[in-house]
Amino acid sequence: MTLPASLTEARTEEERAALLEAGRLLFARPCTFFHAAQRLDQLPPARGPEIAFCGRSNVGKSSLVNALTGQNALARVSHTPGRTRQLNFFDLAEGRLTLVDMPGYGYAQASKSVKADWQGLMFDFLRGRATLRRVILLLDARIETKAGDRAAMELLNEAAVSFQIVLTKADDAKPWWLEQRRKEAEQLARKHTAGHPLVLVTSSETGLGIPELRAEMAALAA
């Protein structure tokens, strides 16, 4: 069976189940850290499809990577927002997919010069990486969309980099608020030609949405 390109394109329950299973099998394979870059000239050679995780500091990028791979300590989880200042590359399934944990943006207590360094590296990477298949743009389900999030969407759209909004920390949000956030995120995605129509709601704590996100990523793997 040829897998659909997204859960939104699954025409039958069989196709949906097949894509979910492909995601499960992909993320059951080994995933290992292999490179870190603080400057563009330190980037590893492009070798296959890449998916990057982007979002505000403390949005839960590292926790989500750990939940996807089933490895509690694969990506460093910092209790100090804004501590991750480099691009961290992880090899999944021996080259089938590279996961990129990007520096967080928008940390209020960071100095202006540090913010510029982080954002300059992040945005230059997004614009210039030919193997980048999609950016997973993480938004905190508990709080309103920030100006930095909207700016990231605009830049991704301008650079024609496909992005998919994923809400994090859903276990800590009231159901009525969570539904409001999901609808708002869908509206934001529709406003950008680079925005993927499917917004996923996730929790690294409970596993909510993890199988679906794995399935979306499996559709992009080599």
PyMOL commands that set and color helices and strands:
alter all, ss='L'
color gray80, all
select helices_A, chain A and resi 7-9+13-27+40-42+61-69+112-128+147-158+170-172+175-190+210-218
alter helices_A, ss='H'
color red, helices_A
select strands_A, chain A and resi 31-37+50-55+87-92+97-101+132-140+163-168+200-201
alter strands_A, ss='S'
color yellow, strands_A
deselect
rebuild
show_as cartoon
